[in-house]
Amino acid sequence: MNLILLTSKTSRFLNMGFCVGLLGLFSFNVQAAEFYAGGAVGHTRVSKSDFDDKDIAIKGFGGIKLKDYFGIEAALSDFGSSESSGYSSELTALTVAAVGYMSLSDFLPVADKYEAFVKGGKFHWNNDVKYFNTYSDDISGNDRFYGTGMNIHFNERVALRLEIERYKLDLDEDANGGNLDQKYNLDVASIGAFFKF
């Protein structure tokens, strides 16, 4: 009986300690977090067998870097317009991604201002489609995207960003009422800047 009570008390203390540890870790992360915001302009390319077009993209983004190696980022992007035989589209998107960072100073001591990153997440897109200039439709959906790039820090608060991203779009019948049934990749290469708070 005493052993059971001891085990129960020990389990409760361990659980309490685990919860306190998590709260402490979260508090540490928030206190040590870096917030940033910026913008970028880039070049888009839509690739599909019967759909190949290019335009200019712009985006605003912001995020939080919880540790030296991890962060979360959101962005609002306008990918411009694309055209195919019979229809044109204007695509915008809201993205949320997890970001992993790696300072190049870990490998080259002289490269302390260079920081590589990879990211992946989901994006909610909205596509304003026009068919033969006679009918228009506003469709939306959720798909995945990923990217990689380099941050070049000028000082502790200002950095240049070079980035490439791929967005996987699936215009299926459920998403657009059966008007289109296409899958294609939207590639974006961009340059921008961001500021830390």
C-alpha positions in Angstrom: 0.0 0.0 0.0 2.8 2.4 0.9 4.6 1.5 -2.3 1.4 2.3 -4.4 1.0 5.7 -2.6 4.7 6.5 -3.1 4.5 5.6 -6.8 1.4 7.7 -7.2 2.9 10.7 -5.5 6.1 10.3 -7.5 4.2 10.2 -10.7 2.3 13.4 -9.7 5.5 15.1 -8.9 7.1 14.0 -12.2 4.1 15.3 -14.1 4.2 18.6 -12.3 7.9 18.9 -12.9 7.4 18.1 -16.6 4.7 20.8 -16.9 6.8 23.4 -15.0 9.7 22.5 -17.3 7.6 23.0 -20.4 6.3 26.4 -19.1 9.8 27.4 -18.3 11.1 26.4 -21.8 8.2 28.3 -23.4 8.9 31.4 -21.3 12.6 31.2 -22.2 11.7 30.9 -25.9 9.4 33.9 -25.8 11.9 36.0 -24.0 14.7 35.0 -26.4 12.5 35.2 -29.5 13.3 37.5 -32.4 10.4 39.1 -34.3 10.9 40.2 -37.9 9.0 41.6 -40.8 9.9 42.4 -44.4 9.0 42.3 -48.1 10.3 40.8 -51.3 9.8 41.0 -55.1 10.4 38.1 -57.4 10.0 36.3 -60.7 7.3 33.6 -61.1 7.2 30.7 -63.4 4.2 28.4 -63.9 5.0 25.0 -65.3 2.6 22.6 -67.0 2.5 20.8 -70.3 -0.1 23.3 -71.7 0.4 26.1 -69.2 3.7 28.0 -69.2 3.8 31.6 -68.1 5.9 34.1 -66.2 5.2 37.2 -64.1 6.3 39.4 -61.2 5.4 38.4 -57.6 5.4 40.6 -54.5 5.0 39.5 -50.9 5.1 40.8 -47.3 6.2 38.4 -44.6 6.8 38.3 -40.9 7.7 35.7 -38.3 9.2 34.7 -35.0 12.6 33.0 -34.5 12.3 31.0 -31.3 15.8 29.6 -31.3 18.9 29.9 -33.4 17.7 27.0 -35.5 13.9 27.2 -35.6 11.1 29.7 -36.4 7.6 30.2 -37.7 6.8 32.5 -40.6 3.6 33.8 -42.3 3.4 35.7 -45.6 0.9 37.3 -47.9 1.8 37.0 -51.6 0.5 38.3 -55.0 1.8 36.1 -57.8 0.6 38.3 -60.6 -1.3 36.9 -63.6 -0.8 33.9 -65.9 -2.4 33.0 -69.2 -3.1 29.7 -71.0 -5.2 28.9 -74.1 -8.7 30.0 -73.3 -8.2 31.4 -69.8 -6.2 33.7 -67.5 -5.7 33.7 -63.7 -4.6 36.0 -61.0 -3.3 34.2 -57.9 -2.9 35.4 -54.3 -2.0 33.3 -51.2 -1.6 33.4 -47.5 1.2 31.0 -46.2 2.3 29.6 -42.9 5.5 27.7 -42.6 8.0 26.2 -40.2 11.5 27.4 -40.9 14.9 25.8 -40.0 18.0 27.9 -39.9 21.7 27.1 -40.2 24.5 29.7 -39.8 27.4 29.2 -42.2 29.7 30.2 -39.4 29.3 26.7 -38.1 31.5 25.6 -41.1 33.3 28.8 -42.1 34.3 31.2 -39.3 34.5 34.1 -41.8 30.9 33.6 -42.9 29.1 34.7 -39.7 26.8 37.1 -41.5 25.4 34.3 -43.9 22.5 32.2 -42.7 20.9 29.4 -44.8 17.3 28.3 -44.2 14.8 25.8 -45.4 11.0 26.0 -44.9 7.8 24.1 -45.6 4.2 24.6 -44.9 0.7 25.1 -46.2 -0.8 28.0 -48.2 -4.4 29.1 -48.7 -4.7 30.4 -52.3 -7.3 32.4 -54.1 -7.5 32.4 -57.9 -9.5 34.8 -60.0 -10.0 32.9 -63.3 -11.4 34.3 -66.5 -12.5 32.0 -69.4 -12.3 33.4 -73.0 -12.9 36.9 -71.6 -16.6 36.0 -71.2 -16.9 34.2 -67.8 -15.0 34.6 -64.6 -14.8 32.5 -61.4 -13.3 33.0 -58.0 -11.9 29.7 -56.7 -9.7 28.9 -53.7 -8.0 26.0 -52.0 -5.2 24.8 -49.6 -2.0 23.1 -50.8 1.6 22.7 -49.7 4.8 24.6 -50.5 8.4 24.6 -49.6 11.5 26.7 -50.2 15.1 27.5 -49.3 17.3 30.5 -49.3 19.9 32.7 -47.7 19.8 35.6 -45.2 22.7 38.0 -45.5 22.9 40.1 -42.3 24.2 43.7 -42.6 23.9 44.2 -38.9 21.9 42.9 -35.9 18.6 44.3 -37.3 18.7 44.5 -41.1 19.2 41.6 -43.5 18.9 40.8 -47.2 17.0 37.7 -48.2 17.5 35.6 -51.4 14.9 32.8 -51.8 13.4 30.2 -54.1 10.0 28.6 -53.4 7.8 26.0 -55.0 4.0 26.0 -54.6 2.1 22.8 -55.5 -1.3 23.8 -56.8 -4.1 21.3 -57.4 -7.1 22.8 -59.2 -9.5 19.9 -58.8 -13.2 19.6 -59.5 -14.1 19.9 -55.9 -12.2 23.2 -55.5 -13.6 24.9 -58.5 -17.0 23.4 -59.4 -15.7 21.3 -62.2 -14.5 24.2 -64.4 -10.9 23.1 -64.3 -8.9 20.0 -63.4 -5.2 20.9 -63.4 -2.2 20.4 -61.3 0.9 22.5 -61.7 3.9 24.0 -60.0 4.4 27.7 -59.3 8.1 28.5 -58.8 9.2 31.9 -57.3 12.7 33.3 -57.1 12.8 36.5 -55.1 15.0 39.1 -53.4 13.9 41.1 -50.3 14.9 42.5 -47.0 13.6 42.2 -43.4 14.0 44.0 -40.2 14.2 42.6 -36.6 12.4 44.1 -33.7 
